[in-house]
Every structure is written in structure tokens, then in C-alpha cells.
Amino acid sequence: MIRLSGALLAIVLMVVFCTGWAFAQNAKPDANGGKVEAPHLEFVFEEYVTLGASVHPGATPYGDRNIVPITGGAFFGPKIKGKVMPGGWDWQLSTKTGCHSVHANYFLQADDGAIINIINEGTSCAAPGGKVKFLTTPRFEAPLGPDAWLNGGAYVGTLELSKWDGKVAVHIRIYRAE
């Protein structure tokens, strides 16, 4: 085992640091001139998800819980369209700090007959006097076949209250990060 004195150890560490710093300064930039390109968003589809009467179990240790049944709706985009199947749920949570979370799990039926599971989650916290912007992170489970392109990838959605066919709904726009 080699033992180094304090001064010698400091010198060795300084040489290692300076060598690493010099190497980093001389590293060649990547194909984008050293800048990493930010992902862009590609529109996938928008949906109107109709909602039933909420079930309010009340306050929990985590906040005020609300459960909203999903009763139907429609979705449409450049590569896919269809209907929102009834039977899903949106589990909501409101905290005393002004934050709201959603956890929705439901099914879409594409016009080609494919049944696609979507899990859409998000949290939004209102800034004092500011407008609430609700962003979500949807995930898909599509069957193998023509709609399998939905599986994987990174998605982001926007969510706002709306109406569809005269019913209370949420309007969701979904984008894929590329």
C-alpha cells in the first residue's frame, strides 16, 4: 500500500484535476456545435372525455379525495381517431397547499377496432393570483399492430374543463416528445 504525505496528495490531486480540466476544454464539440437540441413536440391527438357525477370520499391524510367516472367521449388526430369507452375513472386529490393531482385510467377504441389503455397523470399547483395550467404525462398500452406506435415514447398532455355533446368533459391534447 502506498502512503502519500498531505502535500504530495494535494499535488497529485491538483495534477489529476488540471489534466481532466484541460481534456474537457479540448474535447471536440458534438455534431450540433456542442449544444444539445431540445426535444420538440409532435401533436398526436385531442380528446374530449365526458365525466359522470363525482364520488367524494372526503378528506384523507393526503388531502381531499374525489373520484370521477369516465362515461365516454371521442378522440381524433392525424393518424388515429375513435371513441373514449365508458367505465374508466379519474382519481383526484386536492391538497391544502392548492395543488391538484389527477390519475386517470381508461380505454380508447380506435376506428380500426383496437382497444388502447391510457393512464394519464398530472399535478398542478396554483401560483397566487396566477392561472392554473394543467400538464399531464399520458402512457399508452396499445395492442401489437397498426396502433403499436403509441407504445413507448414520452408524451405530454394539456388538460382543461370543457363540454362535449352537452356533457361535462375534459379536453385533453396529447403530444409526443421527439
N, C-alpha and C positions, 0 to 999 in steps of 0.2 A: 504494500500500500504506500502510495506517495503522499507525503505531508508537505504542504506549502505554507510558508510564513504568510502573515496577513498582507504584507507589502507585495510579495510575489503573487499571491492570489489576486490582489487588486489589479496588478499589471496584466495577468493572464485574462481576467475578465474584460479589461479595457480593450485588449487586442481582439478578443472574440467579438465584442460589441462593435468595434470600429470596422472589422472585416465584414461583419454582417451588414452594417450600415452602408459601407462602400459597395458591397454586392447589390444591395437593394437599389442604390442610386444609379447603378449601371445596368439594371435589368431593362430588357427591351420592352417597349410598350406592346400591348396586345394589338390585334387587328383593328381595334376601334380607337387607336391612339392613346391607350391607357385608360379609357373611360368605359365603364360597364354600361351597356344600354339598358335602360329601364324597360320592363315589360309593357306592352300596350294591351288594351282591352278590345276583344272582338265580341260584338253583340251575338248572343246565342238565341234567346227568345224572351218574350214577355208573357206573363200570365196574370190572369185575374182569378183569384182563389176566393170563392164565396165561403162565408162563415156563418155558423149557426149560433144559437144563444149560448153564451159562455156559462161555464160552471165555475163557481167561485168557492174553493175550499177554505179560503181565508188566510190569515197571517200564519207564517211559518217562521222558524228561526232564521231563514234566509231572506225573507221578505213576503210580500203579498202575492199569493199564487192565483193564477187564473188559467182555466183550461177551455180552449175554444175548438169546437168540432169543425172540421173542413167538410163542406157539403157539396162542392162541385166547382165548376168554372171552366175556363178554356186557356190554352196557351198557343202561341204562334210565333214563328221565326223564319228565317230564310231557308233553313234545312229541315225543320221539323214543326209539326203542329198537331193539336189534338185536344183532348179534354182532361180536366182535373177530375179524378174519380172521388166520389164521396167516401167518407169513412176514415180519413186521417184526422190528426189532432195537432194543435199548436199549444204547447205548454209554455205559459208566460210567467215571468217573475218581475215584480216591481220592488225595488229596494227603497229604503228610507232616504237614501242619498240621491234619488232622482234617476237612477239607472233602470233600464228596462231590457229584459232578455227574452228572446223567443227561441223555441226549439220545436220546429215543425217536422212532422214525418208523415208523408202522404204519397199517393201514387198518381202518375200521369198515364194516360193511354194515348199513344200516338196514333195518327190516322192509319198507319200501317199495321196496327193491332198490337204493337209492342207495349208491355206494361213496364213502366220505369219508376223505380222508387227514388224519391228525393227526400233528403234530410237537409233542412235549411235552418241554420243557427245564426244568431247575431245578438249583439248587445249595444245599446246606445245610452249615453249619459248626457243629459241636457246641461248645457252651459247656462249660467244665469243670464236670462234675457235673450238667449240665443235660440235659433231654430234647431229642432232635433232632426238630424239626418241619420236614417237607419240603414246600415250596411249589413249584409249577411254573407255567409260562406256556405253556399249550397254544395252538396255532394250527391252524385248520381250512382245508381246501380241499374244499368240497362242490360237487357239480355244480349247475348252474343248475336251478331247480325248487323243489319243496316244502322242501328242506333247505338252501337257499342262505342262510337266515337265520344259519347258523353262520359264514359268511364275514365277515371284518372283526370289529370289536369288540375289546374287551380281556377276556381270560379269565385266571382264576387257578385252580389246582388244588391239592388236597391229595393226598399220596401216602403210603401205609403198606403194609407187608408183610401178606399175608393168605393165604387158601386159597380156591380156587374149584373145585368139583366134585372135591375131593380132591387138587388140584394146587397147587403153589406159585404164588402170584399176587401182584399188587399191586392194592390197592383205591384207586381214584382218584375223587375227587369234583371236578366241574368247575362253576365259577360264572362268570357274565358280569358285568362291572362296568357298571353303569347310572348 
